[in-house]
Amino acid sequence: AHINDALSMTNTCIDSLKDWALNGFDYKISWQYATFLYYLSNIIWKKTGNSEVPVKLFLLNKAINSLELFYEIELPQKFFLSHTPGLVFAKANYSNYCVFHQCCTVGRSSEDRPTLEEGVILYPNSMVIGKCLIRENTVISPGTAVINTDTPGNCLVFNGKGKNPIIKEISEYYADRYFIRK
């Protein structure tokens, strides 16, 4: 009963991506199938209030794609799971045009959860943990941890010495490398 809605959401997501928009949904492409399974579990949970099938879909997605993306998490209409292995998503605030590469974590610290504004890019092995406001067009470099820290937006974030990351201003909107923004 909910497959068409999940397919519609999946296609909206895929159609927003430069390199994938013309080809449509293909279940044999792992990140697309992972996106579909997430949307299906989320839609079923929201429309029925029953968690039995959403839990099974979550576990299937985790087993097939090594993806920790629970059905209660609210991802936006337009995002990109570049490579799914090792991705972990906490219940946080997510905006459109975010990109998640392999082994990224968006996590909480106690009850503090991050907010990711539009156009945030997390490169492999990066983390956003705790009370963070990751402003629009923030690019978190590989292996960088942002913990209980805000970013100014329009920036690259690198590992710094100690707890403070190094932040460099950018003028390019990095999400435009991936998305067709309308």
C-alpha positions as CSV (number, residue, x, y, z in Angstrom):
1,A,0.0,0.0,0.0
2,H,2.9,2.4,0.6
3,I,5.4,1.3,-2.1
4,N,4.2,4.0,-4.6
5,D,4.7,6.7,-2.0
6,A,8.2,5.4,-1.2
7,L,9.0,5.2,-5.0
8,S,7.9,8.8,-5.5
9,M,10.0,10.0,-2.6
10,T,13.0,8.0,-3.9
11,N,12.6,9.4,-7.4
12,T,12.3,12.9,-6.1
13,C,15.6,12.4,-4.3
14,I,17.3,10.8,-7.3
15,D,16.0,13.4,-9.7
16,S,17.7,16.1,-7.7
17,L,21.2,14.6,-8.4
18,K,23.2,15.7,-11.4
19,D,24.8,12.3,-12.2
20,W,21.6,10.3,-11.6
21,A,18.6,12.3,-12.5
22,L,18.2,10.9,-16.1
23,N,18.4,7.3,-15.2
24,G,15.7,7.1,-12.5
25,F,15.5,4.5,-9.7
26,D,17.5,1.3,-10.0
27,Y,17.2,-1.1,-7.1
28,K,20.6,-2.7,-8.2
29,I,22.4,0.5,-7.2
30,S,22.9,0.1,-3.4
31,W,22.6,3.7,-2.3
32,Q,19.3,4.0,-4.3
33,Y,17.9,0.9,-2.8
34,A,19.0,2.0,0.7
35,T,17.2,5.3,0.1
36,F,14.1,3.5,-1.0
37,L,14.1,1.1,2.0
38,Y,14.5,4.1,4.3
39,Y,11.6,6.0,2.7
40,L,9.4,2.9,2.8
41,S,10.1,2.3,6.5
42,N,9.6,5.9,7.4
43,I,6.3,6.3,5.4
44,I,4.8,3.1,6.8
45,W,5.6,4.1,10.3
46,K,4.2,7.6,9.8
47,K,1.0,6.4,8.1
48,T,0.2,3.4,10.3
49,G,1.9,4.1,13.6
50,N,2.9,0.4,13.6
51,S,6.6,-0.3,13.9
52,E,6.7,-4.0,13.0
53,V,7.3,-3.7,9.3
54,P,9.5,-0.5,9.6
55,V,11.8,-2.4,12.1
56,K,12.1,-5.2,9.6
57,L,12.9,-2.8,6.8
58,F,15.4,-1.0,8.9
59,L,17.1,-4.3,9.8
60,L,17.1,-5.3,6.1
61,N,18.7,-2.0,5.1
62,K,21.3,-2.4,7.9
63,A,22.1,-6.0,6.8
64,I,22.4,-5.2,3.1
65,N,23.9,-1.7,3.2
66,S,25.7,-1.4,6.5
67,L,23.5,1.7,7.1
68,E,22.2,2.8,10.5
69,L,19.2,4.9,9.5
70,F,16.2,4.2,11.7
71,Y,12.7,4.7,10.4
72,E,11.9,7.5,12.9
73,I,14.6,9.7,11.6
74,E,13.3,12.5,9.3
75,L,15.6,13.0,6.3
76,P,14.5,15.7,3.8
77,Q,13.4,15.1,0.2
78,K,16.8,15.7,-1.3
79,F,19.9,14.1,0.0
80,F,22.7,11.8,-1.2
81,L,24.0,8.7,0.5
82,S,27.2,8.5,-1.6
83,H,28.3,5.2,-0.2
84,T,26.3,3.6,2.5
85,P,28.7,1.4,4.5
86,G,29.3,2.7,7.9
87,L,26.8,5.6,7.8
88,V,25.2,6.3,11.2
89,F,22.3,8.8,11.6
90,A,21.0,10.0,14.9
91,K,17.7,11.7,15.3
92,A,18.9,15.2,14.4
93,N,17.7,18.0,12.2
94,Y,18.6,17.5,8.5
95,S,18.0,19.8,5.6
96,N,18.0,19.4,1.8
97,Y,21.1,19.0,-0.4
98,C,23.3,17.2,2.2
99,V,25.8,14.6,1.1
100,F,27.0,11.7,3.3
101,H,30.0,9.7,2.3
102,Q,31.0,6.3,3.8
103,C,31.7,5.9,7.5
104,C,30.1,9.3,8.5
105,T,28.4,9.7,11.8
106,V,25.7,12.2,12.8
107,G,25.3,11.5,16.5
108,R,24.0,12.8,19.7
109,S,25.8,13.5,23.0
110,S,23.4,12.8,25.8
111,E,20.3,14.6,24.6
112,D,22.1,17.1,22.4
113,R,21.6,16.6,18.7
114,P,23.1,18.3,15.7
115,T,21.3,20.5,13.2
116,L,22.5,20.3,9.6
117,E,21.4,23.2,7.4
118,E,21.2,23.0,3.6
119,G,24.2,21.9,1.5
120,V,26.3,20.2,4.2
121,I,28.8,17.7,2.9
122,L,30.3,15.1,5.2
123,Y,33.3,13.4,3.6
124,P,34.5,9.9,4.6
125,N,35.1,9.2,8.3
126,S,33.8,12.6,9.4
127,M,31.5,13.1,12.4
128,V,29.1,15.7,13.7
129,I,28.3,14.9,17.3
130,G,26.2,16.6,20.0
131,K,25.0,20.2,20.1
132,C,26.2,21.5,16.7
133,L,24.7,24.0,14.3
134,I,26.3,23.1,11.0
135,R,25.4,26.1,8.9
136,E,24.6,26.1,5.2
137,N,27.4,25.1,2.8
138,T,29.7,23.6,5.4
139,V,32.1,20.9,4.1
140,I,33.5,18.6,6.7
141,S,36.8,17.1,5.5
142,P,37.7,13.4,5.7
143,G,38.4,12.2,9.2
144,T,37.2,15.4,10.9
145,A,35.1,15.4,14.1
146,V,32.9,18.4,14.9
147,I,31.7,17.9,18.5
148,N,29.5,20.4,20.3
149,T,30.7,23.1,17.9
150,D,28.9,25.4,15.4
151,T,30.2,26.3,12.0
152,P,29.8,29.7,10.3
153,G,28.7,28.2,7.0
154,N,30.4,28.7,3.6
155,C,33.4,26.9,5.0
156,L,35.7,23.9,4.9
157,V,36.3,22.3,8.3
158,F,39.5,20.4,9.0
159,N,40.9,18.7,12.1
160,G,42.7,21.2,14.3
161,K,45.0,20.8,17.3
162,G,43.1,20.1,20.4
163,K,39.3,20.5,20.4
164,N,39.1,23.4,17.9
165,P,38.6,22.6,14.2
166,I,40.3,24.7,11.6
167,I,37.7,26.6,9.5
168,K,38.4,28.1,6.1
169,E,36.0,30.3,4.2
170,I,34.8,29.1,0.7
171,S,32.9,30.8,-2.0
172,E,31.9,27.7,-4.0
173,Y,28.6,26.1,-3.1
174,Y,29.8,22.5,-2.8
175,A,26.4,20.9,-3.0
176,D,26.2,22.2,-6.6
177,R,28.8,19.5,-7.4
178,Y,26.1,16.9,-6.7
179,F,22.6,18.5,-6.9
180,I,20.4,20.3,-9.4
181,R,19.0,22.9,-7.1
182,K,15.7,24.6,-8.1
